Amino acid sequence: MRSVRLVSNLWLAMSSATRGTTRGTTSPAIRSTNPPQRLPSVFSAAASATELGAARGSGAVGGDSSGPDDGDRAMRELAGYHPIVIEGMGYYDPRDPAVVAGNICENLGAHFASRGGQSDGPYLVVVQGDPLTERGISAITPRVAECLGLKRGLVCLDEDIDPTHSQNADRENVVLEVSYSRLAGILSRLPYEGGGEGSSEKSVLRAMEESIDALVRQKNLEREAIGKPPMKEYFKQYALLQEVTKASLHRLCGGRLTIAHTSADINPYSVTSFYRVGLDLGLYHEDANMVAYRNLSEDHKSQEVLDFDAIDTR
């Protein structure tokens, strides 16, 4: 009943917004006996996102593999959206992804309702190339998109960085695709002005990379103290993918960006934990851009007690 009341209130608050919905298709690999309730879209111009995908037929549009002109067009189209980025644990997340997705839908609904029903869409759920698994982030994001009646955008690492990342990415319901290098290019041309005297001589991308390197060193010292091995080398690149995606979208889309976590507690040795880099550099903002995760299901309260030492053996 909580979902019904929340959506009803949002529906009234945004009566002037477009009330289009989309019926996303769900691949057999993510079907669940307990899927999230599919809610009427409360996001303005959600129908526009549906029409965008329909106009281009099946498959994603954009990606650099189709040539530079397609990549440029994808970037221009992406700039017209309000991106919703969802980040959290991967395959080792032990919770039911349908329950988590339902909570995120309500968390997002409450967030947008708190803004007085003002819409600045169309909205697009942006994912970062995670291969489809039964649990974790890649099982959660398609459910959130379906629940909210939204399409998805995809950011993948370039082949010269990781040749398998794009190959293994889940493209279900994806209408727009851009490469990491195109988003990183935005930050490489932007001077960093938040570090005091002389900081403008370095780019935002360089400042971000230095911050991630420093945080990796700090986390490895912590892990050494508790008898754990250093973080694997790929953590830096995927932390860069995560933070470049959000910071560049914030810039490209004129400050329109919403970030939702999939858990209240963040694994301190996960890629997600590097979200502090973007916040500390002032590249996006906690109050304006971030939506805290809250579990709203009393029946699944025990699932939210996460023992990261036990579930993440890396």
Helices and strands as residue ranges (DSSP letters): H 2-13, G 28-30, H 46-55, E 61-62, G 64-66, H 68-78, E 82-87, H 97-113, E 123-127, H 137-148, E 152-156, H 165-168, E 174-179, H 180-188, G 199-201, H 204-225, H 234-252, E 258-261, G 272-274, H 275-280, H 286-289, E 290-291, G 298-304, H 308-311
